[in-house]
């Protein structure tokens, strides 16, 4: 089947599959895509040519890879989020105050995506980086988002999301549902190495003064930096204070 045989919507879906294959592999040849996708070689080549002409794909020798056009699009897209525009300086101040990485995340298309991370100065890299999509069931910001919904809404989100255990500490579905009630009462959620071994996280949902949910604010760091009173009281207090400052400035 050639591109001329494809309805417009189906052609877009094919381009999407080609892009996904390139993203997942980091770079592929036409022969690789021919093996992976259920489309004719000529059809795949046509889509690669179109994506290359449009600037979404770069051809390097025989290998195709995604271009920085996506970075440009993503950077522009996040400026439309009030949580990013208002919250960025507060995340940076929170990171400075705690010595931990502080992240802003938004909930869109039933996915939890990181808009921005202020990394701690003395830490090499952060567990959460811009553009990361986090699971709801085993991360502190995911739990905070779930708890910001009603029990019924949270149950629907849990039934539709992937709940594969990430570590041996990942909560069971029943334990998670029970913990959501505690989160609603205390105002913040924690992740005790439930997502990544050796990493803990504390998060709270961020809404505006009208009660509209914008996303979550979280701090993340090694378990030895988040334990005892610091984990139970000090950092949560700073986190809630920062979230309240953001909330007061969100329209």
C-alpha positions as CSV (number, residue, x, y, z in Angstrom):
1,X,0.0,0.0,0.0
2,X,1.3,3.5,-0.9
3,X,0.6,6.8,0.8
4,X,-1.9,7.7,-1.9
5,X,-4.0,4.7,-0.8
6,X,-4.1,5.9,2.8
7,X,-6.8,8.2,4.1
8,X,-5.3,11.4,5.7
9,X,-5.9,10.3,9.3
10,X,-4.4,6.9,8.7
11,X,-1.4,8.5,7.1
12,X,-0.9,10.6,10.2
13,X,-1.1,7.4,12.3
14,X,1.5,5.8,10.2
15,X,3.8,8.8,10.6
16,X,3.2,8.6,14.3
17,X,4.2,4.9,14.4
18,X,7.4,5.7,12.4
19,X,8.3,8.5,14.9
20,X,7.6,6.3,17.9
21,X,9.9,3.6,16.5
22,X,12.7,6.2,15.9
23,X,12.3,7.6,19.5
24,X,12.3,4.2,21.1
25,X,15.4,3.1,19.3
26,X,17.3,6.4,19.3
27,X,18.0,5.9,15.6
28,X,17.0,3.4,13.0
29,X,17.6,2.5,9.3
30,X,14.9,2.0,6.8
31,X,15.6,-1.7,6.9
32,X,15.0,-1.7,10.7
33,X,11.7,0.0,10.3
34,X,10.7,-2.4,7.5
35,X,11.3,-5.2,10.0
36,X,9.4,-3.5,12.8
37,X,6.4,-2.0,11.2
38,X,3.5,-3.6,9.4
39,X,3.8,-1.3,6.4
40,X,5.4,-1.5,3.0
41,X,9.0,-0.4,2.6
42,X,8.0,2.2,0.1
43,X,5.3,3.6,2.4
44,X,7.7,3.8,5.3
45,X,10.3,5.6,3.1
46,X,7.6,8.1,2.0
47,X,6.8,9.0,5.6
48,X,10.5,9.2,6.5
49,X,11.0,11.6,3.6
50,X,8.1,13.8,4.6
51,X,9.2,13.9,8.3
52,X,12.7,14.8,7.2
53,X,11.5,17.6,4.9
54,X,9.3,19.0,7.7
55,X,12.3,19.0,10.1
56,X,11.1,16.4,12.6
57,X,13.6,13.8,11.5
58,X,17.3,14.0,10.6
59,X,19.0,11.5,8.2
60,X,22.6,10.8,9.2
61,X,24.0,8.4,6.7
62,X,21.6,5.5,6.6
63,X,20.3,6.3,10.1
64,X,17.2,8.3,10.9
65,X,16.9,10.1,14.3
66,X,14.5,12.7,15.7
67,X,15.6,16.4,15.5
68,X,15.7,19.1,18.1
69,X,12.4,20.4,16.6
70,X,10.7,18.5,19.4
71,X,12.7,20.4,22.0
72,X,11.6,23.6,20.4
73,X,8.0,22.5,20.4
74,X,8.1,21.2,24.0
75,X,9.8,24.3,25.3
76,X,7.2,26.5,23.7
77,X,4.3,24.3,24.9
78,X,5.3,24.4,28.6
79,X,5.2,28.3,28.6
80,X,1.4,27.9,28.2
81,X,1.3,26.3,31.7
82,X,0.7,28.7,34.5
83,X,2.2,26.2,36.9
84,X,5.5,26.5,35.1
85,X,5.5,30.3,34.7
86,X,4.5,30.9,38.3
87,X,6.1,28.0,40.0
88,X,9.6,27.9,38.5
89,X,11.3,30.4,40.9
90,X,9.6,28.8,43.8
91,X,10.9,25.3,42.8
92,X,14.4,26.8,42.5
93,X,14.0,28.4,46.0
94,X,12.7,25.1,47.4
95,X,15.7,23.2,45.9
96,X,18.1,25.7,47.5
97,X,16.4,25.5,50.9
98,X,16.3,21.7,51.0
99,X,19.4,20.8,49.0
100,X,17.2,18.4,47.0
101,X,15.8,18.4,43.5
102,X,12.5,20.2,43.2
103,X,10.1,19.5,40.3
104,X,6.9,20.9,38.8
105,X,4.6,18.3,37.2
106,X,1.3,18.6,35.3
107,X,-1.4,16.1,34.8
108,X,-2.5,16.1,31.1
109,X,-4.1,13.3,29.0
110,X,-4.1,11.3,32.2
111,X,-0.3,11.4,32.3
112,X,1.9,12.9,34.9
113,X,4.6,14.9,33.0
114,X,7.5,16.9,34.4
115,X,7.5,20.5,33.3
116,X,10.7,21.6,35.1
117,X,13.2,20.4,37.6
118,X,15.5,22.6,39.7
119,X,18.4,20.2,40.5
120,X,20.4,20.4,43.7
121,X,23.8,22.0,43.2
122,X,25.8,19.2,44.8
123,X,23.9,16.3,43.2
124,X,24.8,14.8,39.9
125,X,21.6,14.7,38.0
126,X,18.0,14.3,39.2
127,X,15.8,11.3,39.3
128,X,13.1,13.4,37.6
129,X,14.0,15.5,34.5
130,X,12.0,17.7,32.2
131,X,9.7,15.7,29.9
132,X,9.7,12.6,32.1
133,X,6.4,10.8,32.4
134,X,5.9,9.3,35.8
135,X,3.6,6.5,37.0
136,X,0.7,7.5,39.2
137,X,0.6,4.5,41.5
138,X,4.2,4.5,42.9
139,X,5.5,8.1,42.9
140,X,4.7,10.8,45.5
141,X,3.5,13.4,42.8
142,X,1.3,10.6,41.3
143,X,-0.3,9.8,44.6
144,X,-0.8,13.6,45.3
145,X,-2.6,13.9,42.0
146,X,-4.7,10.8,42.7
147,X,-5.6,12.2,46.2
148,X,-6.6,15.5,44.6
149,X,-9.4,13.6,42.9
150,X,-12.4,12.0,44.6
151,X,-12.2,8.4,45.6
152,X,-14.3,7.4,42.6
153,X,-12.3,9.4,40.2
154,X,-9.0,8.1,41.6
155,X,-10.4,4.5,41.2
156,X,-11.0,5.2,37.5
157,X,-7.6,6.6,37.0
158,X,-6.0,3.6,38.8
159,X,-8.0,1.2,36.7
160,X,-6.8,2.8,33.5
161,X,-3.2,3.3,34.4
162,X,-0.3,0.9,34.5
163,X,0.2,-0.5,38.0
164,X,3.2,-2.8,37.5
165,X,5.4,-2.8,40.6
166,X,8.5,-0.7,40.1
167,X,10.4,-2.0,43.2
168,X,9.7,-4.4,46.0
169,X,8.4,-1.4,48.0
170,X,5.6,-0.5,45.5
171,X,2.3,-0.5,47.3
172,X,-0.5,-2.9,46.5
173,X,-3.6,-1.4,45.0
174,X,-5.5,-1.7,48.3
175,X,-2.7,-0.2,50.3
176,X,-2.5,2.7,47.9
177,X,-6.2,3.4,48.1
178,X,-5.9,3.5,51.9
179,X,-2.9,5.8,51.7
180,X,-4.8,8.3,49.5
181,X,-7.1,9.0,52.4
182,X,-4.1,9.9,54.6
183,X,-2.7,12.1,51.8
184,X,-6.0,14.0,51.6
185,X,-5.9,14.6,55.4
186,X,-2.2,15.6,55.8
187,X,-1.8,17.4,52.5
188,X,1.3,15.7,51.1
189,X,2.3,12.3,49.7
190,X,5.5,10.3,50.1
191,X,7.3,7.7,48.0
192,X,9.5,5.4,50.1
193,X,11.7,3.8,47.4
194,X,8.5,2.7,45.7
195,X,9.5,4.0,42.2
196,X,13.3,3.8,42.3
197,X,15.5,1.9,44.8
198,X,17.5,4.4,46.9
199,X,15.3,7.3,46.0
200,X,12.6,9.0,48.2
201,X,10.2,11.7,47.2
202,X,7.7,14.1,48.9
203,X,5.0,15.9,46.9
204,X,1.8,17.9,47.2
205,X,-0.9,18.8,44.7
206,X,-1.0,22.4,43.5
207,X,-4.4,24.1,42.8
208,X,-5.3,27.7,42.2
209,X,-7.5,29.8,44.5
210,X,-10.6,28.6,42.6
211,X,-9.7,25.0,43.3
212,X,-8.6,24.1,39.8
213,X,-5.9,21.5,39.9
214,X,-2.7,22.6,38.0
215,X,-0.4,19.7,38.9
216,X,2.1,18.9,41.7
217,X,5.3,20.1,43.3
218,X,7.8,17.6,44.7
219,X,11.2,17.2,46.2
220,X,13.3,14.2,45.4
221,X,16.6,12.8,46.8
222,X,18.6,9.9,48.0
223,X,17.1,8.0,50.9
224,X,20.0,8.9,53.2
225,X,19.1,12.6,52.6
226,X,15.4,12.1,53.2
227,X,14.9,10.3,56.5
228,X,13.9,10.8,60.1
229,X,12.6,14.2,61.1
230,X,13.8,15.7,57.9
231,X,11.6,13.3,55.9
232,X,8.6,13.4,58.2
233,X,8.4,17.1,59.1
234,X,11.1,19.6,57.9
235,X,11.0,19.0,54.1
236,X,7.2,18.6,54.0
237,X,6.8,21.9,55.8
238,X,9.0,23.7,53.3
239,X,7.2,21.9,50.4
240,X,3.7,23.0,51.6
241,X,4.9,26.5,52.2
242,X,6.2,26.7,48.6
243,X,3.0,25.2,47.2
244,X,0.9,27.8,49.1
245,X,3.0,30.6,47.6
246,X,2.5,29.2,44.1
247,X,-1.2,28.8,44.8
248,X,-1.6,32.4,45.9
249,X,-0.2,33.6,42.6
250,X,-2.1,31.3,40.3
251,X,-5.1,32.9,38.7
